[in-house]
Amino acid sequence: MELDVGTRAILKMALLPPGSLLILLLLGWLFARRFIGRFLILLGILGFYALSTPVGVNWLATQLETVPAPTPAQIQAGKADAILVLMAGVRRFNPELDGADALSSLSLERIDHGLALYRRTGLPLILSGGSVKGDTTPLADLGAQWLQERAGVTVMAVDNTSRDTAENARNSAELLRARGLRRVLLVTHAFHMPRALLQVRAAGIDAVPAPFGFMHTPPASAGPDELADWLPQAGNLGRSYLVLHEMAGLAWYGLTHQ
């Protein structure tokens, strides 16, 4: 079952922070004279605190980022035919570009990692990502332009119609089959890789995962917690949202692909 863009936006607001926490606090305020109201307010406050601390983000990311980064030897042994980069987002109305669209920071990070793998392996690059609402330049086109202008690299192909990860998988599978390509190095952030890997493999793509940008600290390298790790920081709310968004996506995938 697929949901339209408007329905998805409403569900995300209601189920994910900060919207879900604001709803908790509002309900708590409405019933503040009762125990349940005070309990909901407490839950909302604790939720905001936990999701805004490095410790909270690290714990959440540890549960999600379960696909390890490949070693150079594993990349070589993977014998991939191409590098498939899943794009992430766009920045709109950029005055320094005369109002043109530009890649978001997440998209730039994925392009950068794909470019690093291209330099290391010599494999051709394929970019996947369209315009979610149809009102921006397709992500894959922006990525191909960036690679050409900034790195002098021409991509093999672009899928510029996909609006989400499921469409990334289906459309990229068709694109790969048309070119006789079998196996790809799959590039996306570590928090996105579990769901991306499920969906590209379900679409028939033989993918070697190449995640990067891990949010969690591996146990072997984790040092003692510092006081700052327990203090709220605004940026961590955004990181928590990304992780919880992917957890919700995995749950939805499980419900709709049984």
Buried (B, 14 or more C-beta within 10 A) or exposed (E): EEEEEEEBEEBBBEBBBBBBBBBBBEBBEEBEEEEEBEEBBEBBBEBBEBBBBBBBBBEBBBEBBEBEBBEEEEBEEBEBBBBBBBBBBBBEEEEEEEEBBBBBEBBBBBBBBBBBBBEEBEBBBBBBBBBBEEEBBBBBBBBBEBBEEEEEBEBBBBBBBBBBBBBBBBBBBEBBEEEEBEBBBBBBBBBBBBBBBBBBBBBBBBBBBBBBBBBBBEEEEEEEEEEEBEEBEEEBBEBBBBBBBBBBBBEBBEEEEE
